[in-house]
Amino acid sequence: MIRAATSFILLLLTAPVGTEAVDVRDSGPVDLATFECRDINRSTMIQRVCYDRAQRAMIVGIKSGYDRFCELPPETFNGFMAAPSMGQFFNQNIRRLAPDGRYDCRAKLRPGS
């Protein structure tokens, strides 16, 4: 029994570590290798948040899937993570519901934008 457990642990320790990718709505798979991800358990809406400070990109896991947001400043990300209501902050300041949709990656990719 101990030999089997030891073999299993060694197998886990020597297995190659692959990067994680998520399927983002409207843009397909995104490799999370450069993102810092956090599982969220204090929100009924937000399940996971991944942020890449260098790219200023954020991926948010919501019950129905993942969405990506572009050119999101670290200050906005920090405010989101510290907000008493993450869902309310997200809807009012980040999501496409924000007055100018400024963080909507799809708007950044349109010709002439």
VMD Tcl script that builds the backbone (N, CA, C; Angstrom):
set m [mol new atoms 339]
animate dup $m
set s [atomselect $m all]
$s set {name element resname resid chain x y z} {
  {N N MET 1 A 0.820 -1.187 0.000}
  {CA C MET 1 A 0.000 0.000 0.000}
  {C C MET 1 A 0.868 1.256 0.000}
  {N N ILE 2 A 1.911 1.267 0.852}
  {CA C ILE 2 A 2.797 2.431 0.919}
  {C C ILE 2 A 3.568 2.582 -0.380}
  {N N ARG 3 A 3.984 1.453 -0.952}
  {CA C ARG 3 A 4.716 1.501 -2.214}
  {C C ARG 3 A 3.832 2.098 -3.315}
  {N N ALA 4 A 2.568 1.731 -3.367}
  {CA C ALA 4 A 1.642 2.269 -4.372}
  {C C ALA 4 A 1.443 3.769 -4.177}
  {N N ALA 5 A 1.277 4.181 -2.943}
  {CA C ALA 5 A 1.086 5.609 -2.656}
  {C C ALA 5 A 2.340 6.397 -3.041}
  {N N THR 6 A 3.512 5.861 -2.715}
  {CA C THR 6 A 4.768 6.517 -3.062}
  {C C THR 6 A 4.930 6.623 -4.568}
  {N N SER 7 A 4.603 5.565 -5.273}
  {CA C SER 7 A 4.691 5.582 -6.736}
  {C C SER 7 A 3.750 6.630 -7.319}
  {N N PHE 8 A 2.564 6.735 -6.781}
  {CA C PHE 8 A 1.592 7.703 -7.265}
  {C C PHE 8 A 2.086 9.128 -7.031}
  {N N ILE 9 A 2.635 9.388 -5.864}
  {CA C ILE 9 A 3.155 10.719 -5.550}
  {C C ILE 9 A 4.317 11.063 -6.475}
  {N N LEU 10 A 5.207 10.119 -6.712}
  {CA C LEU 10 A 6.329 10.354 -7.630}
  {C C LEU 10 A 5.837 10.625 -9.046}
  {N N LEU 11 A 4.822 9.914 -9.462}
  {CA C LEU 11 A 4.234 10.138 -10.778}
  {C C LEU 11 A 3.687 11.553 -10.883}
  {N N LEU 12 A 3.008 12.010 -9.857}
  {CA C LEU 12 A 2.464 13.369 -9.862}
  {C C LEU 12 A 3.567 14.416 -9.893}
  {N N LEU 13 A 4.627 14.185 -9.149}
  {CA C LEU 13 A 5.717 15.144 -9.084}
  {C C LEU 13 A 6.536 15.212 -10.365}
  {N N THR 14 A 6.568 14.145 -11.125}
  {CA C THR 14 A 7.360 14.128 -12.351}
  {C C THR 14 A 6.534 14.382 -13.601}
  {N N ALA 15 A 5.230 14.489 -13.447}
  {CA C ALA 15 A 4.369 14.744 -14.612}
  {C C ALA 15 A 4.618 16.155 -15.124}
  {N N PRO 16 A 4.639 16.333 -16.448}
  {CA C PRO 16 A 4.845 17.670 -16.996}
  {C C PRO 16 A 3.672 18.584 -16.623}
  {N N VAL 17 A 4.025 19.819 -16.303}
  {CA C VAL 17 A 2.998 20.788 -15.947}
  {C C VAL 17 A 2.619 21.546 -17.213}
  {N N GLY 18 A 1.376 21.450 -17.594}
  {CA C GLY 18 A 0.896 22.163 -18.780}
  {C C GLY 18 A 0.209 23.448 -18.369}
  {N N THR 19 A 0.073 24.338 -19.326}
  {CA C THR 19 A -0.623 25.572 -19.020}
  {C C THR 19 A -2.117 25.363 -19.188}
  {N N GLU 20 A -2.856 26.167 -18.494}
  {CA C GLU 20 A -4.303 26.088 -18.556}
  {C C GLU 20 A -4.807 27.056 -19.615}
  {N N ALA 21 A -5.857 26.683 -20.292}
  {CA C ALA 21 A -6.518 27.567 -21.248}
  {C C ALA 21 A -8.011 27.523 -20.968}
  {N N VAL 22 A -8.675 28.642 -21.227}
  {CA C VAL 22 A -10.123 28.696 -21.091}
  {C C VAL 22 A -10.712 29.166 -22.410}
  {N N ASP 23 A -11.930 28.755 -22.666}
  {CA C ASP 23 A -12.627 29.157 -23.882}
  {C C ASP 23 A -13.404 30.430 -23.582}
  {N N VAL 24 A -12.962 31.529 -24.166}
  {CA C VAL 24 A -13.570 32.833 -23.932}
  {C C VAL 24 A -14.600 33.117 -25.013}
  {N N ARG 25 A -15.769 33.572 -24.555}
  {CA C ARG 25 A -16.829 33.956 -25.506}
  {C C ARG 25 A -16.290 34.962 -26.500}
  {N N ASP 26 A -16.647 34.820 -27.732}
  {CA C ASP 26 A -16.313 35.752 -28.810}
  {C C ASP 26 A -14.837 35.790 -29.211}
  {N N SER 27 A -13.971 34.971 -28.556}
  {CA C SER 27 A -12.571 34.981 -28.995}
  {C C SER 27 A -11.893 33.626 -28.945}
  {N N GLY 28 A -12.561 32.596 -28.461}
  {CA C GLY 28 A -11.988 31.259 -28.462}
  {C C GLY 28 A -11.057 31.004 -27.297}
  {N N PRO 29 A -10.175 29.986 -27.426}
  {CA C PRO 29 A -9.302 29.605 -26.313}
  {C C PRO 29 A -8.236 30.659 -26.011}
  {N N VAL 30 A -7.998 30.881 -24.730}
  {CA C VAL 30 A -6.955 31.809 -24.282}
  {C C VAL 30 A -6.079 31.066 -23.283}
  {N N ASP 31 A -4.779 31.091 -23.522}
  {CA C ASP 31 A -3.801 30.469 -22.625}
  {C C ASP 31 A -3.625 31.375 -21.404}
  {N N LEU 32 A -3.749 30.814 -20.236}
  {CA C LEU 32 A -3.663 31.595 -18.999}
  {C C LEU 32 A -2.257 31.624 -18.398}
  {N N ALA 33 A -1.255 31.228 -19.156}
  {CA C ALA 33 A 0.110 31.149 -18.631}
  {C C ALA 33 A 0.606 32.477 -18.060}
  {N N THR 34 A 0.214 33.607 -18.644}
  {CA C THR 34 A 0.694 34.906 -18.175}
  {C C THR 34 A -0.276 35.579 -17.209}
  {N N PHE 35 A -1.387 34.932 -16.920}
  {CA C PHE 35 A -2.413 35.504 -16.053}
  {C C PHE 35 A -2.251 35.014 -14.623}
  {N N GLU 36 A -2.582 35.878 -13.673}
  {CA C GLU 36 A -2.703 35.480 -12.268}
  {C C GLU 36 A -4.193 35.246 -12.039}
  {N N CYS 37 A -4.560 34.031 -11.665}
  {CA C CYS 37 A -5.976 33.688 -11.515}
  {C C CYS 37 A -6.337 33.477 -10.051}
  {N N ARG 38 A -7.557 33.869 -9.733}
  {CA C ARG 38 A -8.098 33.671 -8.382}
  {C C ARG 38 A -9.507 33.119 -8.488}
  {N N ASP 39 A -9.772 32.071 -7.733}
  {CA C ASP 39 A -11.134 31.568 -7.617}
  {C C ASP 39 A -11.862 32.463 -6.623}
  {N N ILE 40 A -13.092 32.816 -6.966}
  {CA C ILE 40 A -13.871 33.733 -6.140}
  {C C ILE 40 A -14.988 32.957 -5.456}
  {N N ASN 41 A -15.077 33.094 -4.135}
  {CA C ASN 41 A -16.143 32.410 -3.410}
  {C C ASN 41 A -17.035 33.374 -2.640}
  {N N ARG 42 A -16.825 34.675 -2.815}
  {CA C ARG 42 A -17.629 35.657 -2.098}
  {C C ARG 42 A -18.631 36.382 -2.992}
  {N N SER 43 A -18.810 35.900 -4.194}
  {CA C SER 43 A -19.748 36.517 -5.129}
  {C C SER 43 A -20.679 35.450 -5.682}
  {N N THR 44 A -21.934 35.800 -5.846}
  {CA C THR 44 A -22.882 34.858 -6.449}
  {C C THR 44 A -22.800 34.907 -7.969}
  {N N MET 45 A -22.184 35.939 -8.518}
  {CA C MET 45 A -22.094 36.112 -9.963}
  {C C MET 45 A -20.720 35.738 -10.520}
  {N N ILE 46 A -19.681 36.247 -9.892}
  {CA C ILE 46 A -18.303 36.064 -10.361}
  {C C ILE 46 A -17.733 34.796 -9.734}
  {N N GLN 47 A -17.197 33.898 -10.580}
  {CA C GLN 47 A -16.633 32.650 -10.084}
  {C C GLN 47 A -15.109 32.631 -10.100}
  {N N ARG 48 A -14.525 33.316 -11.085}
  {CA C ARG 48 A -13.072 33.298 -11.236}
  {C C ARG 48 A -12.627 34.566 -11.939}
  {N N VAL 49 A -11.451 35.060 -11.547}
  {CA C VAL 49 A -10.893 36.260 -12.157}
  {C C VAL 49 A -9.426 35.990 -12.473}
  {N N CYS 50 A -9.025 36.272 -13.708}
  {CA C CYS 50 A -7.633 36.132 -14.130}
  {C C CYS 50 A -7.187 37.478 -14.701}
  {N N TYR 51 A -6.025 37.958 -14.264}
  {CA C TYR 51 A -5.551 39.271 -14.711}
  {C C TYR 51 A -4.090 39.190 -15.116}
  {N N ASP 52 A -3.787 39.808 -16.253}
  {CA C ASP 52 A -2.416 39.906 -16.752}
  {C C ASP 52 A -2.041 41.384 -16.704}
  {N N ARG 53 A -1.215 41.754 -15.720}
  {CA C ARG 53 A -0.861 43.168 -15.537}
  {C C ARG 53 A -0.092 43.733 -16.725}
  {N N ALA 54 A 0.792 42.955 -17.318}
  {CA C ALA 54 A 1.594 43.447 -18.445}
  {C C ALA 54 A 0.708 43.777 -19.647}
  {N N GLN 55 A -0.268 42.918 -19.919}
  {CA C GLN 55 A -1.169 43.143 -21.057}
  {C C GLN 55 A -2.372 43.994 -20.680}
  {N N ARG 56 A -2.570 44.192 -19.368}
  {CA C ARG 56 A -3.756 44.891 -18.856}
  {C C ARG 56 A -5.029 44.219 -19.370}
  {N N ALA 57 A -5.020 42.893 -19.299}
  {CA C ALA 57 A -6.149 42.080 -19.765}
  {C C ALA 57 A -6.722 41.298 -18.598}
  {N N MET 58 A -8.040 41.162 -18.590}
  {CA C MET 58 A -8.703 40.416 -17.531}
  {C C MET 58 A -9.696 39.443 -18.151}
  {N N ILE 59 A -9.726 38.251 -17.590}
  {CA C ILE 59 A -10.710 37.240 -17.976}
  {C C ILE 59 A -11.535 36.946 -16.735}
  {N N VAL 60 A -12.851 37.013 -16.910}
  {CA C VAL 60 A -13.758 36.815 -15.783}
  {C C VAL 60 A -14.630 35.601 -16.043}
  {N N GLY 61 A -14.643 34.685 -15.096}
  {CA C GLY 61 A -15.521 33.524 -15.168}
  {C C GLY 61 A -16.830 33.850 -14.479}
  {N N ILE 62 A -17.882 33.823 -15.277}
  {CA C ILE 62 A -19.233 34.064 -14.789}
  {C C ILE 62 A -19.979 32.753 -14.976}
  {N N LYS 63 A -21.078 32.581 -14.312}
  {CA C LYS 63 A -21.814 31.316 -14.380}
  {C C LYS 63 A -21.949 30.773 -15.795}
  {N N SER 64 A -22.154 31.645 -16.774}
  {CA C SER 64 A -22.417 31.184 -18.138}
  {C C SER 64 A -21.162 31.052 -19.004}
  {N N GLY 65 A -19.981 31.357 -18.481}
  {CA C GLY 65 A -18.763 31.224 -19.272}
  {C C GLY 65 A -17.735 32.287 -18.925}
  {N N TYR 66 A -16.763 32.463 -19.826}
  {CA C TYR 66 A -15.682 33.419 -19.613}
  {C C TYR 66 A -15.795 34.579 -20.588}
  {N N ASP 67 A -15.502 35.789 -20.088}
  {CA C ASP 67 A -15.439 36.992 -20.908}
  {C C ASP 67 A -14.079 37.633 -20.726}
  {N N ARG 68 A -13.597 38.300 -21.784}
  {CA C ARG 68 A -12.290 38.952 -21.737}
  {C C ARG 68 A -12.469 40.454 -21.835}
  {N N PHE 69 A -11.624 41.172 -21.086}
  {CA C PHE 69 A -11.671 42.626 -21.074}
  {C C PHE 69 A -10.263 43.150 -21.314}
  {N N CYS 70 A -10.154 44.179 -22.146}
  {CA C CYS 70 A -8.862 44.707 -22.586}
  {C C CYS 70 A -8.602 46.100 -22.018}
  {N N GLU 71 A -7.313 46.432 -21.937}
  {CA C GLU 71 A -6.857 47.745 -21.492}
  {C C GLU 71 A -7.463 48.141 -20.149}
  {N N LEU 72 A -7.547 47.176 -19.256}
  {CA C LEU 72 A -8.100 47.398 -17.919}
  {C C LEU 72 A -6.963 47.783 -16.982}
  {N N PRO 73 A -6.953 49.025 -16.482}
  {CA C PRO 73 A -5.851 49.456 -15.614}
  {C C PRO 73 A -5.804 48.670 -14.305}
  {N N PRO 74 A -4.613 48.525 -13.737}
  {CA C PRO 74 A -4.484 47.819 -12.457}
  {C C PRO 74 A -5.360 48.427 -11.357}
  {N N GLU 75 A -5.547 49.750 -11.380}
  {CA C GLU 75 A -6.369 50.407 -10.365}
  {C C GLU 75 A -7.817 49.916 -10.427}
  {N N THR 76 A -8.326 49.725 -11.651}
  {CA C THR 76 A -9.693 49.228 -11.816}
  {C C THR 76 A -9.778 47.778 -11.364}
  {N N PHE 77 A -8.771 46.984 -11.714}
  {CA C PHE 77 A -8.737 45.593 -11.264}
  {C C PHE 77 A -8.711 45.519 -9.742}
  {N N ASN 78 A -7.853 46.323 -9.107}
  {CA C ASN 78 A -7.750 46.318 -7.652}
  {C C ASN 78 A -9.066 46.750 -7.006}
  {N N GLY 79 A -9.727 47.752 -7.582}
  {CA C GLY 79 A -11.029 48.195 -7.085}
  {C C GLY 79 A -12.065 47.096 -7.194}
  {N N PHE 80 A -12.025 46.371 -8.294}
  {CA C PHE 80 A -12.941 45.248 -8.518}
  {C C PHE 80 A -12.731 44.170 -7.466}
  {N N MET 81 A -11.478 43.809 -7.229}
  {CA C MET 81 A -11.177 42.742 -6.273}
  {C C MET 81 A -11.517 43.151 -4.836}
  {N N ALA 82 A -11.459 44.445 -4.522}
  {CA C ALA 82 A -11.726 44.917 -3.162}
  {C C ALA 82 A -13.175 45.363 -2.948}
  {N N ALA 83 A -13.961 45.405 -4.004}
  {CA C ALA 83 A -15.331 45.919 -3.906}
  {C C ALA 83 A -16.188 45.074 -2.968}
  {N N PRO 84 A -17.038 45.723 -2.169}
  {CA C PRO 84 A -17.955 44.974 -1.309}
  {C C PRO 84 A -18.878 44.066 -2.123}
  {N N SER 85 A -19.301 44.543 -3.293}
  {CA C SER 85 A -20.098 43.727 -4.201}
  {C C SER 85 A -19.368 43.652 -5.533}
  {N N MET 86 A -18.706 42.523 -5.789}
  {CA C MET 86 A -17.950 42.370 -7.033}
  {C C MET 86 A -18.869 42.451 -8.245}
  {N N GLY 87 A -20.051 41.831 -8.152}
  {CA C GLY 87 A -20.989 41.853 -9.268}
  {C C GLY 87 A -21.446 43.250 -9.610}
  {N N GLN 88 A -21.755 44.037 -8.603}
  {CA C GLN 88 A -22.196 45.409 -8.834}
  {C C GLN 88 A -21.066 46.238 -9.440}
  {N N PHE 89 A -19.866 46.128 -8.884}
  {CA C PHE 89 A -18.707 46.861 -9.426}
  {C C PHE 89 A -18.459 46.448 -10.870}
  {N N PHE 90 A -18.496 45.156 -11.118}
  {CA C PHE 90 A -18.265 44.621 -12.460}
  {C C PHE 90 A -19.273 45.193 -13.460}
  {N N ASN 91 A -20.552 45.143 -13.111}
  {CA C ASN 91 A -21.588 45.643 -14.024}
  {C C ASN 91 A -21.501 47.146 -14.248}
  {N N GLN 92 A -21.161 47.901 -13.238}
  {CA C GLN 92 A -21.142 49.353 -13.354}
  {C C GLN 92 A -19.851 49.911 -13.942}
  {N N ASN 93 A -18.741 49.213 -13.758}
  {CA C ASN 93 A -17.448 49.788 -14.135}
  {C C ASN 93 A -16.661 49.039 -15.196}
  {N N ILE 94 A -17.017 47.807 -15.484}
  {CA C ILE 94 A -16.186 47.006 -16.383}
  {C C ILE 94 A -16.981 46.427 -17.552}
  {N N ARG 95 A -18.035 45.742 -17.264}
  {CA C ARG 95 A -18.806 45.021 -18.275}
  {C C ARG 95 A -19.300 45.936 -19.379}
  {N N ARG 96 A -19.755 45.364 -20.442}
  {CA C ARG 96 A -20.284 46.135 -21.572}
  {C C ARG 96 A -21.387 47.091 -21.148}
  {N N LEU 97 A -21.942 46.877 -19.956}
  {CA C LEU 97 A -22.981 47.763 -19.450}
  {C C LEU 97 A -22.394 49.102 -19.009}
  {N N ALA 98 A -21.073 49.194 -18.875}
  {CA C ALA 98 A -20.444 50.466 -18.516}
  {C C ALA 98 A -20.781 51.480 -19.607}
  {N N PRO 99 A -20.898 52.761 -19.244}
  {CA C PRO 99 A -21.379 53.778 -20.177}
  {C C PRO 99 A -20.714 53.784 -21.556}
  {N N ASP 100 A -19.404 53.609 -21.628}
  {CA C ASP 100 A -18.742 53.681 -22.935}
  {C C ASP 100 A -18.181 52.344 -23.408}
  {N N GLY 101 A -18.400 51.269 -22.676}
  {CA C GLY 101 A -17.893 49.955 -23.070}
  {C C GLY 101 A -16.394 49.944 -23.273}
  {N N ARG 102 A -15.686 50.778 -22.535}
  {CA C ARG 102 A -14.262 51.015 -22.782}
  {C C ARG 102 A -13.361 49.799 -22.648}
  {N N TYR 103 A -13.792 48.790 -21.932}
  {CA C TYR 103 A -12.941 47.615 -21.753}
  {C C TYR 103 A -13.367 46.437 -22.622}
  {N N ASP 104 A -14.323 46.636 -23.478}
  {CA C ASP 104 A -14.831 45.578 -24.352}
  {C C ASP 104 A -13.793 45.291 -25.440}
  {N N CYS 105 A -13.185 44.117 -25.396}
  {CA C CYS 105 A -12.153 43.756 -26.377}
  {C C CYS 105 A -12.700 43.760 -27.802}
  {N N ARG 106 A -13.937 43.382 -27.965}
  {CA C ARG 106 A -14.509 43.343 -29.311}
  {C C ARG 106 A -14.534 44.731 -29.931}
  {N N ALA 107 A -14.789 45.772 -29.153}
  {CA C ALA 107 A -14.796 47.140 -29.669}
  {C C ALA 107 A -13.398 47.543 -30.120}
  {N N LYS 108 A -12.371 47.046 -29.443}
  {CA C LYS 108 A -10.985 47.380 -29.779}
  {C C LYS 108 A -10.549 46.715 -31.082}
  {N N LEU 109 A -11.211 45.613 -31.437}
  {CA C LEU 109 A -10.813 44.858 -32.625}
  {C C LEU 109 A -11.560 45.270 -33.881}
  {N N ARG 110 A -12.581 46.114 -33.749}
  {CA C ARG 110 A -13.354 46.540 -34.912}
  {C C ARG 110 A -12.508 47.442 -35.808}
  {N N PRO 111 A -12.684 47.311 -37.152}
  {CA C PRO 111 A -11.954 48.203 -38.059}
  {C C PRO 111 A -12.319 49.656 -37.790}
  {N N GLY 112 A -11.317 50.493 -37.808}
  {CA C GLY 112 A -11.543 51.916 -37.623}
  {C C GLY 112 A -11.630 52.324 -36.162}
  {N N SER 113 A -11.440 51.388 -35.222}
  {CA C SER 113 A -11.501 51.793 -33.811}
  {C C SER 113 A -10.134 52.115 -33.294}
}
mol reanalyze $m
mol bondsrecalc $m
mol representation Tube
mol addrep $m
